[in-house]
Amino acid sequence: MRSRPVPRPRDDRGTAVVEFVWLGLLLLVPLVYLAATLMRVQAGAFAADTAARAAGRAYALAPDDASGERAARAAAAQALRDQGLAEVPVRVAISCTPDPGQCHQGASVITVRIEAEVDLPLVPVLLGDGAAAVAVSSRHTVPIGRYVAVGSPG
């Protein structure tokens, strides 16, 4: 009777390193992308908040509503540029109470709302004209003082 040869166990030395590298890459790449995406969106949120504050202050310090709107838009754009988001499209909406037509009166409260879209990093354009983006917005309210003289005398 002839016995079958017993197969020798395979040598597994070195496979743990290979498995560790592959699993590390498979798990690390999505984690790094998620962190980069969250940082980009958070930067957009901070930029929108800064732009709303700057636009509200610029509008309140302007002598009239027309120049205030120009100053607010310029301040919002500058604030976004300062945060590294110069290419981000931004919408500036300005409203005031109690009289929407006269924002620079004694007891007015000016509200500036900033809306922007932050593109996600490394996302290809899938089914549309633009890249995938996350909308961020911020609102800032600035009261015009009751006893503050606004405009030029006389």
QUIKA-V834032 format. One line per field, one symbol per residue. ss: DSSP state (a for helix, b for strand, c for the rest). phi: phi as a letter, one per 20 degrees, with the letter a starting at -180 (. if undefined). psi: psi as a letter, one per 40 degrees, with the letter a starting at -180 (. if undefined). Layout:
ss: ???
phi: ???
psi: ???
//
This chain:
ss: ccccccccccccccaaaaaaaaaaaaaaaaaaaaaaaaaaaaaaaaaaaaaaaaaaaaaaacccaaaaaaaaaaaaaaaaaacccccccbbbbbbbbcccccccccccbbbbbbbbbbbcccccccccccccbbbbbbbbbbbccccccccccc
phi: .defffffffeefnffffffffffffefffffffffffffffffffffffffffffffffeffbffffffffffffffffffencfeffcdddccbcedfecfdegdfcecdddcbcdfefmeffecredffbdecbbccdceeffdefdnefm
psi: hhiihhhiiiheheddddddddddddddddddddddddddddddddddddddddddddddeididdddddddddddddddddeffdehhihhhhiiiehdegefidfihhhhhhhihhiihfhihcgadiihihhiiihhhhihidfhhhiii.
//
